[in-house]
């Protein structure tokens, strides 16, 4: 469990350093922007963005495209009729 001095340091650093930088990695080391200096022992949070593009809507649901070929042509316009029995529009 951290001691009071460590907690005070962490709280002070978190209040002072609420910043976000986009940095590069060179030879396995993170290069901070010019002028940015962090004290020894400072804790930082590293988030590595997902480099893969998420699948499109059509790609996610490709298995379902065209499976319901026998639906009424006016389903979109009269959905309440088919689902709830309301009069057709």
Protein Blocks (a to p, Z undefined) as FASTA:
>chain_A
ZZfklmmmmmmmmmmmgccdddddeehiacddehiacdehiacddddddfbdcddfklmm
mmmgoklmmbcfklmmmmmmmmnopacZZ
